[in-house]
Amino acid sequence: MSNRVVCREASHAGSWYTASGSQLNAQLEGWLSQAQSTIRPARAIIAPHAGYTYCGACAAHAYKQVDPSITRRVFILGPSHHVPLSRCALSPADIYRTPLYDLRIDQKVYADLWKTGLFERMSLQTDEDEHSIEMHLPYTAKAMESHKDEFSIVPVLVGALSESKEQEYGKLLSKYLADPSNLFIISSDFCHWGQRFRYTYYDESQGEIYRSIEHLDKMGMGIIEQLDPMSFTNYLKKYRNTICGRHPIGVLLNAVAELRKSGLEMNFTFLNYAQSTGSGVLFSPPHLIPVERDKG
């Protein structure tokens, strides 16, 4: 049996974000300095995975709520863009590289997940082709830099899950969400509009097309804030909004629903919306009421 350490390279560095560690650090610090820490500590965040030029500032609002002093494990759930997948998949890697520093995969949790029989193994090529998880690695590294030797990551590639599978994975992962030392990062953009996405929904009563898109997205965000999986499923069925992380979001909502059965209460609020990307945070009450959502 080989003991060779398998590393996933930062394959989108140099295109989707800068490959320069110093430049990347400065960019992330700049965006984070513009965001307010209003509802720490985050138990989970939803944040975008577009190129940092488009979404870096938006994502900062979510990452600003991460408390590195209590976070010891970071689950990153991202949708599969390039390979058909009906379940969830785990990485073959041991290490995820970033221009800031390397992130270590928690092999103990991976082993526990393997034992369930619910996970596939993605190839290293699939892992490096996919951007939905990678785009959260530099921000994770930055948010956790003060405790960089004290945490591990659990990347999970989420396929096109059925409602029953979203429930199954939500139930499975709920025990991890219940632990305050675990942070969940849900990777998702919102509406992808236009012919290339085969989605041209337009509510003329909203005025310009971008207003219609924003109204549709914020309707979905409001429903996510209710933390009711069925309401979110019904919204998607009705409007077909092309929220690419709808299945990771569905898994999170089902995990929260499972915890609520045992009396563990959680709240969710979105903090920012811009260019069909949004960032929000799941937290445990009681908490201060956050500042009004930035209309971006």
RAWOVEN-V325956 format. One record per pair of residues at least 12 apart in sequence whose C-alpha atoms are under 8 Angstrom apart, sorted by sequence separation. I is the first residue (numbers start at 1). J is the second residue. D is the distance in Angstrom with one decimal. If there is no record, write none. Layout:
I_J_D ; I_J_D
This chain:
47_59_5.3 ; 93_105_7.5 ; 220_232_7.2 ; 223_235_7.9 ; 268_280_7.1 ; 269_281_5.6 ; 94_107_7.6 ; 268_281_5.6 ; 269_282_6.7 ; 268_282_4.3 ; 47_62_6.5 ; 220_235_7.0 ; 267_282_5.6 ; 268_283_6.3 ; 46_62_7.1 ; 266_282_6.8 ; 267_283_5.4 ; 45_62_6.0 ; 233_250_7.8 ; 266_283_5.6 ; 267_284_6.1 ; 45_63_7.6 ; 232_250_7.7 ; 266_284_4.6 ; 267_285_6.8 ; 265_284_6.5 ; 266_285_6.3 ; 90_110_7.6 ; 193_213_7.8 ; 265_285_7.1 ; 271_291_7.9 ; 273_293_7.9 ; 229_250_6.2 ; 271_292_7.6 ; 272_293_5.7 ; 273_294_6.7 ; 274_295_7.5 ; 133_155_7.0 ; 191_213_6.8 ; 271_293_4.9 ; 272_294_5.0 ; 273_295_6.2 ; 274_296_5.0 ; 42_65_5.4 ; 270_293_6.7 ; 271_294_6.4 ; 272_295_6.8 ; 273_296_5.5 ; 37_61_7.9 ; 41_65_5.8 ; 42_66_5.3 ; 133_157_7.6 ; 217_241_7.8 ; 229_253_5.3 ; 272_296_6.7 ; 31_56_6.8 ; 32_57_7.6 ; 35_60_6.2 ; 36_61_6.8 ; 40_65_4.6 ; 41_66_5.6 ; 42_67_7.0 ; 216_241_7.7 ; 228_253_6.4 ; 229_254_5.9 ; 31_57_5.1 ; 35_61_5.2 ; 39_65_6.0 ; 40_66_6.3 ; 41_67_5.3 ; 191_217_6.5 ; 227_253_5.6 ; 228_254_7.8 ; 37_64_5.5 ; 38_65_7.0 ; 40_67_6.5 ; 190_217_6.4 ; 28_56_7.5 ; 32_60_5.1 ; 36_64_6.7 ; 37_65_5.4 ; 229_257_7.6 ; 31_60_5.8 ; 32_61_7.1 ; 35_64_6.5 ; 90_119_6.6 ; 92_121_6.6 ; 224_253_7.8 ; 227_256_7.2 ; 228_257_7.1 ; 88_118_7.2 ; 89_119_5.1 ; 90_120_6.2 ; 91_121_6.1 ; 92_122_6.7 ; 227_257_7.3 ; 32_63_7.7 ; 87_118_7.2 ; 88_119_5.3 ; 89_120_4.4 ; 90_121_5.0 ; 91_122_5.6 ; 92_123_6.5 ; 93_124_7.1 ; 28_60_7.7 ; 32_64_6.2 ; 87_119_6.6 ; 88_120_6.3 ; 89_121_5.2 ; 90_122_6.0 ; 91_123_7.1 ; 92_124_6.2 ; 73_106_7.8 ; 87_120_7.2 ; 89_122_5.7 ; 91_124_7.1 ; 16_50_7.6 ; 17_51_6.2 ; 103_137_7.9 ; 16_51_4.5 ; 17_52_5.7 ; 16_52_6.5 ; 17_53_7.6 ; 91_127_6.7 ; 16_53_8.0 ; 100_138_6.8 ; 103_141_7.4 ; 201_239_7.9 ; 98_137_6.7 ; 99_138_7.4 ; 98_138_6.0 ; 101_141_7.0 ; 227_267_7.6 ; 100_141_6.9 ; 227_268_7.2 ; 100_142_7.7 ; 199_241_7.9 ; 225_267_7.3 ; 226_268_7.4 ; 83_126_7.4 ; 98_141_7.9 ; 199_242_7.3 ; 225_268_5.0 ; 82_126_7.7 ; 110_154_7.2 ; 224_268_7.7 ; 225_269_5.7 ; 109_154_7.4 ; 225_270_7.4 ; 106_152_5.3 ; 82_129_7.6 ; 104_151_7.9 ; 105_152_5.5 ; 106_153_5.7 ; 82_130_6.9 ; 104_152_5.2 ; 105_153_4.8 ; 106_154_5.9 ; 81_130_6.7 ; 103_152_6.7 ; 104_153_6.1 ; 105_154_5.7 ; 136_185_8.0 ; 192_241_7.9 ; 193_242_7.6 ; 221_270_7.1 ; 80_130_6.9 ; 103_153_6.9 ; 105_155_7.5 ; 191_241_6.0 ; 192_242_5.5 ; 81_132_7.9 ; 136_187_7.6 ; 190_241_7.9 ; 191_242_5.0 ; 192_243_7.1 ; 80_132_7.4 ; 190_242_6.7 ; 191_243_5.3 ; 79_132_6.2 ; 190_243_4.4 ; 191_244_7.9 ; 78_132_5.1 ; 133_187_6.8 ; 189_243_6.1 ; 190_244_6.7 ; 78_133_5.2 ; 132_187_6.1 ; 188_243_6.9 ; 189_244_6.1 ; 190_245_7.8 ; 77_133_6.9 ; 132_188_7.6 ; 188_244_5.8 ; 189_245_6.5 ; 76_133_6.4 ; 188_245_4.1 ; 187_245_6.0 ; 188_246_7.3 ; 186_245_7.5 ; 217_276_7.1 ; 76_136_7.8 ; 188_248_7.9 ; 187_248_7.2 ; 188_249_7.9 ; 186_248_6.1 ; 214_276_6.9 ; 186_249_6.5 ; 213_276_7.6 ; 91_155_7.0 ; 90_155_6.7 ; 91_156_7.4 ; 90_156_5.3 ; 186_252_7.8 ; 89_156_5.9 ; 90_157_6.4 ; 88_156_6.6 ; 89_157_5.0 ; 88_157_5.5 ; 89_158_6.6 ; 88_158_4.5 ; 89_159_7.8 ; 163_233_8.0 ; 87_158_6.6 ; 88_159_5.5 ; 87_159_5.1 ; 85_158_7.6 ; 86_159_4.9 ; 87_160_7.0 ; 85_159_4.4 ; 86_160_5.1 ; 87_161_6.1 ; 24_99_7.6 ; 25_100_7.2 ; 68_143_6.8 ; 84_159_7.1 ; 85_160_6.1 ; 86_161_5.5 ; 24_100_7.7 ; 63_139_7.1 ; 67_143_7.9 ; 68_144_5.1 ; 84_160_7.7 ; 86_162_7.9 ; 63_140_7.7 ; 66_143_6.7 ; 67_144_7.9 ; 68_145_7.9 ; 74_151_7.5 ; 76_153_7.3 ; 78_155_7.9 ; 80_157_6.0 ; 21_99_4.6 ; 22_100_7.9 ; 68_146_7.0 ; 69_147_6.9 ; 72_150_6.2 ; 73_151_5.3 ; 74_152_6.3 ; 75_153_5.8 ; 76_154_6.1 ; 77_155_6.2 ; 78_156_6.5 ; 79_157_5.8 ; 80_158_6.0 ; 87_165_7.6 ; 177_255_7.3 ; 20_99_6.3 ; 21_100_5.1 ; 64_143_7.4 ; 68_147_6.3 ; 72_151_4.3 ; 73_152_5.0 ; 74_153_4.6 ; 75_154_4.5 ; 76_155_4.7 ; 77_156_4.9 ; 78_157_5.2 ; 79_158_4.8 ; 80_159_5.7 ; 177_256_7.9 ; 19_99_5.9 ; 63_143_6.5 ; 71_151_7.0 ; 72_152_6.5 ; 73_153_5.5 ; 74_154_6.0 ; 75_155_5.8 ; 76_156_6.0 ; 77_157_6.0 ; 78_158_5.8 ; 79_159_6.2 ; 80_160_7.9 ; 170_250_7.9 ; 73_154_7.2 ; 75_156_7.4 ; 77_158_6.4 ; 79_160_8.0 ; 166_247_7.0 ; 170_251_4.6 ; 174_255_4.5 ; 178_259_7.1 ; 49_131_7.2 ; 169_251_6.1 ; 170_252_6.1 ; 173_255_6.3 ; 174_256_6.8 ; 49_132_5.5 ; 167_250_8.0 ; 170_253_7.3 ; 171_254_6.7 ; 172_255_7.7 ; 49_133_7.6 ; 51_135_7.7 ; 166_250_5.9 ; 167_251_6.6 ; 170_254_4.7 ; 171_255_5.3 ; 174_258_6.5 ; 192_276_7.5 ; 8_93_5.9 ; 50_135_7.4 ; 166_251_4.9 ; 170_255_4.0 ; 174_259_6.5 ; 191_276_5.6 ; 6_92_7.2 ; 7_93_5.4 ; 8_94_7.8 ; 10_96_7.3 ; 13_99_7.6 ; 49_135_5.3 ; 161_247_6.2 ; 169_255_7.7 ; 170_256_7.7 ; 190_276_5.0 ; 191_277_7.9 ; 6_93_4.7 ; 7_94_6.0 ; 8_95_6.2 ; 9_96_6.5 ; 10_97_5.4 ; 49_136_6.9 ; 160_247_6.5 ; 167_254_5.4 ; 171_258_6.0 ; 189_276_6.6 ; 190_277_5.4 ; 5_93_7.6 ; 6_94_5.2 ; 7_95_4.7 ; 8_96_4.9 ; 9_97_5.3 ; 10_98_5.5 ; 159_247_7.3 ; 166_254_6.8 ; 167_255_7.6 ; 170_258_7.4 ; 189_277_4.9 ; 190_278_7.0 ; 5_94_6.0 ; 6_95_6.4 ; 7_96_5.8 ; 8_97_6.1 ; 9_98_7.5 ; 10_99_7.4 ; 158_247_6.8 ; 188_277_7.8 ; 189_278_6.8 ; 5_95_7.5 ; 7_97_6.9 ; 158_248_6.2 ; 75_182_7.3 ; 77_184_7.5 ; 73_181_6.5 ; 74_182_5.8 ; 75_183_6.1 ; 76_184_6.0 ; 77_185_6.2 ; 78_186_6.4 ; 79_187_7.1 ; 71_180_7.4 ; 72_181_5.3 ; 73_182_4.8 ; 74_183_4.8 ; 75_184_4.7 ; 76_185_4.7 ; 77_186_5.1 ; 78_187_4.9 ; 79_188_7.6 ; 70_180_7.4 ; 71_181_4.5 ; 72_182_6.1 ; 73_183_6.3 ; 74_184_5.9 ; 75_185_6.0 ; 76_186_6.2 ; 77_187_6.1 ; 78_188_7.2 ; 28_139_7.1 ; 70_181_5.5 ; 71_182_5.8 ; 72_183_8.0 ; 74_185_7.2 ; 76_187_7.3 ; 71_183_6.4 ; 28_142_7.3 ; 8_124_6.9 ; 11_128_5.8 ; 25_142_7.3 ; 10_128_7.5 ; 11_129_7.3 ; 8_127_7.4 ; 9_128_6.9 ; 12_131_7.0 ; 8_128_6.5 ; 12_134_7.6 ; 10_134_7.2 ; 43_177_7.2 ; 43_180_6.6 ; 45_183_8.0 ; 47_185_7.3 ; 49_187_6.1 ; 43_182_7.1 ; 44_183_5.4 ; 45_184_6.3 ; 46_185_6.0 ; 47_186_6.4 ; 48_187_5.7 ; 49_188_6.2 ; 50_189_7.2 ; 43_183_5.2 ; 44_184_4.3 ; 45_185_5.1 ; 46_186_4.6 ; 47_187_5.5 ; 48_188_4.9 ; 49_189_6.3 ; 42_183_7.1 ; 43_184_6.5 ; 44_185_5.7 ; 45_186_6.0 ; 46_187_6.0 ; 47_188_6.0 ; 48_189_4.7 ; 44_186_7.4 ; 46_188_6.7 ; 47_189_7.3 ; 79_244_6.7 ; 79_245_5.5 ; 78_245_6.7 ; 79_247_7.1 ; 79_248_6.5 ; 78_248_6.4 ; 77_248_5.8 ; 46_249_7.9 ; 62_271_7.2 ; 61_271_6.4 ; 61_272_6.6 ; 58_272_6.1 ; 58_273_6.8 ; 58_274_6.6 ; 65_281_7.4 ; 62_279_5.3 ; 61_279_6.4 ; 62_280_5.5 ; 55_274_7.7 ; 58_277_7.1 ; 59_278_7.4 ; 61_280_7.5 ; 62_281_6.1 ; 55_275_8.0 ; 58_278_6.6 ; 59_279_5.7 ; 54_275_7.6 ; 58_279_6.3 ; 55_277_6.8 ; 48_277_5.8 ; 47_277_7.6 ; 48_278_6.5 ; 47_278_6.2 ; 48_279_6.9 ; 46_278_7.5 ; 47_279_4.5 ; 46_279_5.3 ; 47_280_6.7 ; 45_279_7.1 ; 46_280_5.2 ; 45_280_5.5 ; 46_281_6.4 ; 45_281_4.3 ; 44_281_5.8 ; 45_282_6.0 ; 43_281_7.4 ; 44_282_4.9 ; 42_281_6.0 ; 43_282_5.4 ; 44_283_7.1 ; 42_282_5.8 ; 43_283_5.3 ; 42_283_5.2 ; 43_284_7.4 ; 41_283_6.8 ; 40_283_7.6 ; 39_283_7.3 ; 39_287_6.9 ; 39_288_6.9 ; 38_288_7.6 ; 39_290_6.6 ; 38_290_5.8 ; 38_291_7.3
